[in-house]
Amino acid sequence: MCEQSDADDDTTTTTATATASDGNTNADTDPPDTLTPCPRCQTPVTTVSAIGPTDAIAGPCGCRVAPGLLARKREERRKRRNRRERRHNRSQQDQHNQHDQRDQRD
């Protein structure tokens, strides 16, 4: 069971805001706006501690979650970002090719 008090919600919001204003650009750390929400209480999850083969505790909320929660979500975000980058690169390549074709006609 996941119970949240108003004080915990305020603390979480303050921590996320403070982290965002720090300007931390470490590539291994996700920015607070992309933190995975807890599937039970929607609090941004910063850590997951395994307590068994099928259970883990999400932090800071304390809800029980699947052990691979953060790794799966992080991988999903990376795949989405890579797809967007490939599409963007392809569209730039297409624009470049169109200019080359026009030059060859002239």
C-alpha atoms as an extended CHARMM CRD file, in Angstrom:
* protein
*
       106  EXT
         1         1  MET       CA              0.0000000000        0.0000000000        0.0000000000  PROA      1               0.0000000000
         2         2  CYS       CA              1.3720000000        3.3980000000       -0.9160000000  PROA      2               0.0000000000
         3         3  GLU       CA              0.4330000000        6.3090000000        1.2720000000  PROA      3               0.0000000000
         4         4  GLN       CA              1.6040000000        9.8230000000        0.5900000000  PROA      4               0.0000000000
         5         5  SER       CA              1.2910000000       12.7740000000        2.8990000000  PROA      5               0.0000000000
         6         6  ASP       CA              1.1110000000       16.3430000000        1.6480000000  PROA      6               0.0000000000
         7         7  ALA       CA              4.5110000000       17.0010000000        3.2110000000  PROA      7               0.0000000000
         8         8  ASP       CA              6.0990000000       14.2350000000        1.1190000000  PROA      8               0.0000000000
         9         9  ASP       CA              4.5830000000       15.6740000000       -2.0590000000  PROA      9               0.0000000000
        10        10  ASP       CA              5.9930000000       19.1310000000       -1.2670000000  PROA      10              0.0000000000
        11        11  THR       CA              9.4330000000       17.6870000000       -0.5510000000  PROA      11              0.0000000000
        12        12  THR       CA              9.4630000000       15.7150000000       -3.8010000000  PROA      12              0.0000000000
        13        13  THR       CA              8.4780000000       18.7680000000       -5.8250000000  PROA      13              0.0000000000
        14        14  THR       CA             11.0950000000       20.9210000000       -4.1250000000  PROA      14              0.0000000000
        15        15  THR       CA             13.8240000000       18.3260000000       -4.6890000000  PROA      15              0.0000000000
        16        16  ALA       CA             12.9530000000       17.9380000000       -8.3670000000  PROA      16              0.0000000000
        17        17  THR       CA             12.9220000000       21.7120000000       -8.8560000000  PROA      17              0.0000000000
        18        18  ALA       CA             16.2470000000       22.1420000000       -7.0670000000  PROA      18              0.0000000000
        19        19  THR       CA             17.8200000000       19.3970000000       -9.1590000000  PROA      19              0.0000000000
        20        20  ALA       CA             16.5330000000       20.9820000000      -12.3700000000  PROA      20              0.0000000000
        21        21  SER       CA             18.0240000000       24.3620000000      -11.4580000000  PROA      21              0.0000000000
        22        22  ASP       CA             21.4440000000       22.8670000000      -10.6800000000  PROA      22              0.0000000000
        23        23  GLY       CA             22.1370000000       22.4960000000      -14.4050000000  PROA      23              0.0000000000
        24        24  ASN       CA             23.5780000000       19.0140000000      -13.9700000000  PROA      24              0.0000000000
        25        25  THR       CA             24.4720000000       17.8110000000      -17.4680000000  PROA      25              0.0000000000
        26        26  ASN       CA             25.6620000000       14.3180000000      -16.5550000000  PROA      26              0.0000000000
        27        27  ALA       CA             24.6270000000       12.0370000000      -19.4410000000  PROA      27              0.0000000000
        28        28  ASP       CA             23.9170000000        9.1120000000      -17.0820000000  PROA      28              0.0000000000
        29        29  THR       CA             21.3640000000       11.0770000000      -15.0540000000  PROA      29              0.0000000000
        30        30  ASP       CA             17.9120000000       11.7460000000      -16.4620000000  PROA      30              0.0000000000
        31        31  PRO       CA             16.5390000000       15.2590000000      -15.9730000000  PROA      31              0.0000000000
        32        32  PRO       CA             13.7150000000       15.4860000000      -13.4000000000  PROA      32              0.0000000000
        33        33  ASP       CA             11.0680000000       16.1070000000      -16.0510000000  PROA      33              0.0000000000
        34        34  THR       CA             11.8080000000       12.6630000000      -17.5200000000  PROA      34              0.0000000000
        35        35  LEU       CA             11.8410000000       10.7010000000      -14.2680000000  PROA      35              0.0000000000
        36        36  THR       CA              9.6690000000        7.6030000000      -14.3870000000  PROA      36              0.0000000000
        37        37  PRO       CA              6.4430000000        8.0340000000      -12.4190000000  PROA      37              0.0000000000
        38        38  CYS       CA              5.6030000000        5.3960000000       -9.8340000000  PROA      38              0.0000000000
        39        39  PRO       CA              2.9430000000        3.0940000000      -11.3350000000  PROA      39              0.0000000000
        40        40  ARG       CA              0.9770000000        3.2690000000       -8.0780000000  PROA      40              0.0000000000
        41        41  CYS       CA              1.1530000000        6.8800000000       -6.8720000000  PROA      41              0.0000000000
        42        42  GLN       CA              2.6760000000        8.7790000000       -9.8570000000  PROA      42              0.0000000000
        43        43  THR       CA              5.5110000000       10.2380000000       -7.7230000000  PROA      43              0.0000000000
        44        44  PRO       CA              8.7310000000       10.5900000000       -9.7950000000  PROA      44              0.0000000000
        45        45  VAL       CA             10.9040000000        7.5540000000       -9.0010000000  PROA      45              0.0000000000
        46        46  THR       CA             14.5840000000        8.2530000000       -8.4060000000  PROA      46              0.0000000000
        47        47  THR       CA             15.6800000000        4.8390000000       -7.0960000000  PROA      47              0.0000000000
        48        48  VAL       CA             14.5030000000        1.2440000000       -7.0530000000  PROA      48              0.0000000000
        49        49  SER       CA             15.8450000000       -1.1320000000       -4.4010000000  PROA      49              0.0000000000
        50        50  ALA       CA             15.3610000000       -4.8670000000       -4.9620000000  PROA      50              0.0000000000
        51        51  ILE       CA             13.9940000000       -6.7320000000       -1.9530000000  PROA      51              0.0000000000
        52        52  GLY       CA             13.5330000000      -10.0470000000       -3.7210000000  PROA      52              0.0000000000
        53        53  PRO       CA             13.4670000000      -11.6450000000       -7.1680000000  PROA      53              0.0000000000
        54        54  THR       CA             10.0200000000      -10.2400000000       -7.9830000000  PROA      54              0.0000000000
        55        55  ASP       CA              9.7080000000       -7.2000000000       -5.6970000000  PROA      55              0.0000000000
        56        56  ALA       CA             11.4220000000       -3.8670000000       -5.3290000000  PROA      56              0.0000000000
        57        57  ILE       CA             10.8000000000       -0.6490000000       -3.4290000000  PROA      57              0.0000000000
        58        58  ALA       CA             10.5690000000        2.6280000000       -5.3610000000  PROA      58              0.0000000000
        59        59  GLY       CA             12.0860000000        5.7130000000       -3.8260000000  PROA      59              0.0000000000
        60        60  PRO       CA             11.2250000000        8.1930000000       -2.4930000000  PROA      60              0.0000000000
        61        61  CYS       CA              7.5840000000        7.0390000000       -2.2860000000  PROA      61              0.0000000000
        62        62  GLY       CA              8.1790000000        3.5360000000       -0.8610000000  PROA      62              0.0000000000
        63        63  CYS       CA              5.7300000000        1.7090000000       -3.1490000000  PROA      63              0.0000000000
        64        64  ARG       CA              6.3990000000       -1.8770000000       -4.2260000000  PROA      64              0.0000000000
        65        65  VAL       CA              7.2120000000       -2.1030000000       -7.9300000000  PROA      65              0.0000000000
        66        66  ALA       CA              8.7610000000       -4.5160000000      -10.4360000000  PROA      66              0.0000000000
        67        67  PRO       CA             12.5610000000       -4.7310000000      -10.0420000000  PROA      67              0.0000000000
        68        68  GLY       CA             13.4370000000       -3.5120000000      -13.5600000000  PROA      68              0.0000000000
        69        69  LEU       CA             11.0980000000       -0.5070000000      -13.5840000000  PROA      69              0.0000000000
        70        70  LEU       CA             13.6980000000        2.2260000000      -14.1400000000  PROA      70              0.0000000000
        71        71  ALA       CA             15.8760000000        0.2750000000      -16.5700000000  PROA      71              0.0000000000
        72        72  ARG       CA             12.9060000000       -0.5380000000      -18.8250000000  PROA      72              0.0000000000
        73        73  LYS       CA             11.5900000000        3.0280000000      -18.8390000000  PROA      73              0.0000000000
        74        74  ARG       CA             15.0610000000        4.4660000000      -19.4680000000  PROA      74              0.0000000000
        75        75  GLU       CA             15.5490000000        2.0870000000      -22.4080000000  PROA      75              0.0000000000
        76        76  GLU       CA             12.1420000000        3.0600000000      -23.8390000000  PROA      76              0.0000000000
        77        77  ARG       CA             13.0810000000        6.7530000000      -23.6520000000  PROA      77              0.0000000000
        78        78  ARG       CA             16.4380000000        6.1160000000      -25.3410000000  PROA      78              0.0000000000
        79        79  LYS       CA             14.7890000000        4.1730000000      -28.1520000000  PROA      79              0.0000000000
        80        80  ARG       CA             12.2420000000        6.9640000000      -28.7100000000  PROA      80              0.0000000000
        81        81  ARG       CA             15.0110000000        9.5770000000      -28.7390000000  PROA      81              0.0000000000
        82        82  ASN       CA             17.0780000000        7.5140000000      -31.2010000000  PROA      82              0.0000000000
        83        83  ARG       CA             14.0780000000        7.1080000000      -33.5230000000  PROA      83              0.0000000000
        84        84  ARG       CA             13.4570000000       10.8690000000      -33.4510000000  PROA      84              0.0000000000
        85        85  GLU       CA             17.1270000000       11.5540000000      -34.2260000000  PROA      85              0.0000000000
        86        86  ARG       CA             17.1180000000        9.0880000000      -37.1330000000  PROA      86              0.0000000000
        87        87  ARG       CA             13.9530000000       10.6710000000      -38.5700000000  PROA      87              0.0000000000
        88        88  HSD       CA             15.4640000000       14.1310000000      -38.2060000000  PROA      88              0.0000000000
        89        89  ASN       CA             18.7180000000       13.0550000000      -39.8680000000  PROA      89              0.0000000000
        90        90  ARG       CA             16.7930000000       11.3870000000      -42.6910000000  PROA      90              0.0000000000
        91        91  SER       CA             14.7380000000       14.5160000000      -43.3420000000  PROA      91              0.0000000000
        92        92  GLN       CA             17.9010000000       16.6310000000      -43.4380000000  PROA      92              0.0000000000
        93        93  GLN       CA             19.4970000000       14.1090000000      -45.7940000000  PROA      93              0.0000000000
        94        94  ASP       CA             16.4340000000       14.2390000000      -48.0670000000  PROA      94              0.0000000000
        95        95  GLN       CA             16.5650000000       18.0360000000      -48.1920000000  PROA      95              0.0000000000
        96        96  HSD       CA             20.2570000000       17.8940000000      -49.0520000000  PROA      96              0.0000000000
        97        97  ASN       CA             19.6140000000       15.3350000000      -51.8130000000  PROA      97              0.0000000000
        98        98  GLN       CA             16.8700000000       17.5020000000      -53.3120000000  PROA      98              0.0000000000
        99        99  HSD       CA             19.3090000000       20.4110000000      -53.5900000000  PROA      99              0.0000000000
       100       100  ASP       CA             21.9030000000       18.1420000000      -55.2620000000  PROA      100             0.0000000000
       101       101  GLN       CA             19.3470000000       16.9450000000      -57.8150000000  PROA      101             0.0000000000
       102       102  ARG       CA             18.4120000000       20.5450000000      -58.6880000000  PROA      102             0.0000000000
       103       103  ASP       CA             22.0830000000       21.4420000000      -59.1540000000  PROA      103             0.0000000000
       104       104  GLN       CA             22.6210000000       18.4960000000      -61.5100000000  PROA      104             0.0000000000
       105       105  ARG       CA             19.6620000000       19.5630000000      -63.6950000000  PROA      105             0.0000000000
       106       106  ASP       CA             21.0360000000       23.0810000000      -64.1950000000  PROA      106             0.0000000000
